[in-house]
Amino acid sequence: MRRLWVIFLFIFYAALTVHAADNFDQRLAEARREYFAGLQGNHAADGKARASFAALSQQYPDNAVVEAYNGSLELLEAARTWAIWDKRRLANEGLQKLDQAVNRAPNDLEARFIRAASTRHLPFFYKRKEQAASDFTLIAPQAEAAAAKGVLPPELAAAALDYYGQVLTDRSDSHGARRAFEAAVRVDGSSPAGRDAQKRLRTE
């Protein structure tokens, strides 16, 4: 009887763990959608993304992906504010969170992608362009397989490949860039990055 009770408890706790993981994945997916809708100019979605990631951060303080998105949101806030004193503080805090996220989970492709995409176009005095290029260089060879396995959302995998193609274009590697753009289209041709890659392929 005791053995059956132990087995029951094991199954019960295993079910709870699976449910918690599913719940986190669903909440992250929704917060991610809000984040990217906010980038497209949806102010309501932007506010929801901030609230969603703040809540996730409280419950999952050690999650690298959540920390990366929160860091990116602080960078975005820094770009939008008119207050110089807040702009510098928010930018530094955002960069710190992005770096902490990647240092915490250096093999997490989504966290690394968010850092790279968030810092690639920062002003030159932040000295982040080469770091972003290095991040995309690390992600790109893994992106297509990661999307197929469900490790990285297809739209993000396509974006990483599209960005990598731009990095290679800057380095005058037209052949490598073309391969990257073609891979972006294969992964998710209907995403914004996939459509951008198609345009770049047509203009070559």
C-alpha positions as CSV (number, residue, x, y, z in Angstrom):
1,M,0.0,0.0,0.0
2,R,2.8,2.4,0.9
3,R,4.5,1.7,-2.4
4,L,1.4,2.5,-4.3
5,W,1.1,5.8,-2.4
6,V,4.7,6.7,-3.2
7,I,4.0,6.0,-6.9
8,F,0.9,8.1,-6.8
9,L,2.8,11.0,-5.3
10,F,5.5,10.7,-7.9
11,I,2.9,10.8,-10.7
12,F,1.1,13.7,-9.1
13,Y,4.2,15.8,-8.7
14,A,5.4,14.9,-12.2
15,A,2.0,16.1,-13.6
16,L,2.4,19.4,-11.7
17,T,5.8,19.9,-13.1
18,V,4.6,19.3,-16.7
19,H,1.6,21.7,-16.1
20,A,4.0,24.4,-14.7
21,A,6.2,24.1,-17.7
22,D,3.3,24.3,-20.1
23,N,1.9,27.3,-18.3
24,F,5.3,29.0,-18.5
25,D,5.7,28.3,-22.2
26,Q,2.2,29.7,-22.9
27,R,2.8,32.8,-20.9
28,L,6.2,33.3,-22.6
29,A,4.7,32.8,-26.0
30,E,2.0,35.4,-25.3
31,A,4.5,37.9,-23.8
32,R,6.7,37.4,-26.9
33,R,3.8,38.2,-29.2
34,E,3.0,41.3,-27.2
35,Y,6.7,42.4,-27.4
36,F,7.0,42.1,-31.2
37,A,3.6,43.7,-31.6
38,G,4.9,46.6,-29.5
39,L,7.9,46.9,-31.8
40,Q,5.5,47.3,-34.7
41,G,4.0,50.3,-33.0
42,N,1.1,48.8,-31.1
43,H,1.3,50.8,-27.9
44,A,-1.2,48.7,-26.0
45,A,0.7,45.6,-26.8
46,D,3.9,47.3,-25.7
47,G,2.4,48.0,-22.3
48,K,1.1,44.4,-22.0
49,A,4.6,43.1,-22.9
50,R,6.2,45.1,-20.1
51,A,3.6,43.9,-17.6
52,S,3.9,40.3,-18.8
53,F,7.6,40.1,-18.6
54,A,7.7,41.9,-15.3
55,A,5.4,39.3,-13.9
56,L,7.4,36.4,-15.4
57,S,10.6,37.9,-14.0
58,Q,9.1,37.8,-10.5
59,Q,8.2,34.2,-10.8
60,Y,11.2,33.0,-12.8
61,P,14.0,35.3,-11.8
62,D,16.7,33.0,-13.1
63,N,15.2,32.5,-16.6
64,A,17.7,33.9,-19.2
65,V,15.1,34.5,-21.9
66,V,12.8,36.4,-19.6
67,E,15.8,38.5,-18.4
68,A,16.8,39.2,-22.0
69,Y,13.4,40.5,-23.0
70,N,13.3,42.7,-19.9
71,G,16.7,44.1,-20.8
72,S,15.5,44.8,-24.3
73,L,12.4,46.6,-23.1
74,E,14.6,48.8,-20.9
75,L,16.7,49.7,-23.9
76,L,13.5,50.5,-25.9
77,E,12.4,52.7,-23.0
78,A,15.8,54.5,-23.0
79,A,15.4,55.2,-26.7
80,R,12.0,56.7,-26.2
81,T,12.5,58.9,-23.2
82,W,13.4,62.5,-23.5
83,A,15.0,62.7,-20.0
84,I,18.7,62.4,-20.5
85,W,19.3,61.3,-17.0
86,D,16.8,58.4,-17.4
87,K,18.0,57.6,-20.9
88,R,21.6,56.7,-19.7
89,R,20.4,54.8,-16.7
90,L,17.8,52.7,-18.6
91,A,20.3,51.9,-21.3
92,N,22.9,50.8,-18.9
93,E,20.4,48.7,-16.9
94,G,19.1,47.2,-20.1
95,L,22.5,46.2,-21.4
96,Q,23.4,44.8,-18.0
97,K,20.4,42.5,-18.1
98,L,21.0,41.4,-21.6
99,D,24.6,40.5,-20.8
100,Q,23.6,38.7,-17.6
101,A,21.0,36.7,-19.6
102,V,23.6,35.5,-22.1
103,N,26.2,34.9,-19.4
104,R,23.7,32.8,-17.4
105,A,22.7,30.7,-20.4
106,P,25.3,31.1,-23.2
107,N,23.8,28.3,-25.3
108,D,20.3,29.7,-25.2
109,L,19.7,30.9,-28.7
110,E,16.7,33.1,-28.0
111,A,18.4,35.0,-25.2
112,R,21.4,35.6,-27.4
113,F,19.3,36.6,-30.3
114,I,17.4,39.2,-28.2
115,R,20.7,40.7,-27.1
116,A,22.1,40.8,-30.6
117,A,18.9,42.3,-32.2
118,S,18.5,44.8,-29.4
119,T,22.1,46.1,-29.6
120,R,23.0,45.9,-33.3
121,H,21.9,49.5,-34.1
122,L,23.0,51.2,-30.9
123,P,25.2,54.3,-31.3
124,F,28.9,53.6,-31.9
125,F,30.0,54.7,-28.5
126,Y,28.3,51.6,-26.9
127,K,30.7,49.5,-29.0
128,R,28.2,46.7,-29.4
129,K,28.1,46.2,-33.2
130,E,30.8,43.5,-33.3
131,Q,29.3,41.7,-30.3
132,A,26.0,41.6,-32.1
133,A,27.7,40.3,-35.2
134,S,29.4,37.6,-33.2
135,D,26.1,36.6,-31.6
136,F,24.4,36.3,-35.0
137,T,27.4,34.3,-36.3
138,L,27.0,31.8,-33.4
139,I,23.2,31.5,-33.9
140,A,23.0,31.3,-37.7
141,P,24.4,27.8,-38.2
142,Q,22.0,26.4,-35.6
143,A,19.0,28.4,-36.4
144,E,17.3,26.2,-39.0
145,A,17.7,23.0,-36.9
146,A,16.6,24.8,-33.7
147,A,13.4,26.0,-35.4
148,A,12.7,22.5,-36.7
149,K,13.1,21.1,-33.2
150,G,11.0,23.8,-31.6
151,V,13.9,25.2,-29.6
152,L,13.7,28.6,-31.3
153,P,10.5,30.2,-32.7
154,P,10.7,30.1,-36.6
155,E,10.2,33.8,-36.9
156,L,13.2,34.4,-34.6
157,A,15.3,31.8,-36.4
158,A,14.5,33.6,-39.7
159,A,15.3,36.9,-38.2
160,A,18.7,35.6,-36.9
161,L,19.5,34.4,-40.4
162,D,18.4,37.6,-42.1
163,Y,20.5,39.6,-39.7
164,Y,23.5,37.3,-40.3
165,G,23.0,37.8,-44.0
166,Q,23.3,41.5,-43.4
167,V,26.5,41.0,-41.4
168,L,28.0,39.0,-44.2
169,T,26.9,41.7,-46.7
170,D,28.8,44.3,-44.7
171,R,31.8,42.0,-44.9
172,S,31.5,41.7,-48.7
173,D,30.6,38.0,-48.5
174,S,27.8,38.0,-51.1
175,H,27.8,34.2,-51.5
176,G,27.5,33.6,-47.7
177,A,24.9,36.4,-47.4
178,R,22.7,34.8,-50.2
179,R,22.8,31.4,-48.4
180,A,21.8,33.1,-45.1
181,F,18.9,34.9,-46.8
182,E,17.7,31.7,-48.5
183,A,17.8,29.9,-45.2
184,A,15.7,32.7,-43.6
185,V,13.1,32.3,-46.3
186,R,13.0,28.5,-45.9
187,V,12.6,28.8,-42.1
188,D,9.7,31.3,-42.2
189,G,9.2,33.1,-45.5
190,S,6.0,34.8,-44.3
191,S,7.6,36.4,-41.2
192,P,8.8,40.0,-41.4
193,A,12.4,38.8,-41.6
194,G,11.5,36.2,-44.2
195,R,10.0,38.9,-46.4
196,D,12.9,41.1,-45.8
197,A,15.3,38.3,-46.9
198,Q,13.2,37.8,-50.0
199,K,13.6,41.5,-51.0
200,R,17.3,41.3,-50.4
201,L,17.6,38.2,-52.6
202,R,15.7,40.0,-55.4
203,T,18.0,43.1,-55.3
204,E,21.2,41.1,-55.5
